[in-house]
């Protein structure tokens, strides 16, 4: 019984690693800042912006 429980825990662990890696590898290509708003979430004061055809979180104040 303990072996079955251990197997289930290990299976859940490896599946969660797979889903994390899959989510991390997704490409966020864009052509405009409006494309990034729906693709990524940023913590304030950063806003999602498109730079070099990739979405990222950047400070909205350019002079900072």
C-alpha positions in Angstrom: 0.0 0.0 0.0 2.8 2.4 0.8 4.4 1.7 -2.6 1.2 2.6 -4.4 1.0 5.9 -2.5 4.6 6.7 -3.2 4.1 5.9 -6.9 1.1 8.3 -7.0 3.1 11.1 -5.3 6.0 10.7 -7.7 3.7 10.6 -10.7 2.0 13.9 -9.6 5.4 15.4 -9.0 6.7 14.6 -12.5 3.4 15.7 -14.2 3.6 19.0 -12.4 7.2 19.5 -13.6 6.1 18.8 -17.1 3.3 21.3 -17.0 5.5 24.0 -15.5 8.1 23.5 -18.2 5.5 23.5 -20.9 4.1 26.8 -19.6 7.5 28.4 -19.3 8.4 27.5 -22.9 5.4 29.2 -24.5 6.4 31.9 -26.9 4.8 35.4 -26.5 5.4 36.9 -29.9 3.8 40.2 -30.6 3.6 43.1 -33.0 1.9 45.7 -30.8 1.6 46.4 -27.1 -2.1 45.5 -27.2 -1.2 41.9 -28.0 0.8 41.6 -24.7 -2.1 42.7 -22.4 -3.9 39.4 -22.8 -0.8 37.2 -22.9 1.1 38.1 -19.8 0.3 39.7 -16.4 2.7 42.2 -14.8 3.0 43.5 -11.3 2.5 47.3 -10.9 4.3 49.7 -11.7 5.3 47.6 -14.7 3.1 47.2 -17.8 3.1 44.6 -20.5 4.9 46.0 -23.6 6.1 44.6 -26.9 9.8 44.9 -27.5 11.8 43.1 -30.2 8.7 41.1 -31.1 8.4 39.6 -27.6 6.2 40.5 -24.7 7.7 41.6 -21.4 7.1 43.5 -18.2 8.7 47.0 -18.3 8.4 50.2 -16.3 6.0 52.6 -17.9 8.2 55.6 -17.0 10.9 55.7 -19.7 13.0 58.4 -18.0 13.6 56.4 -14.9 
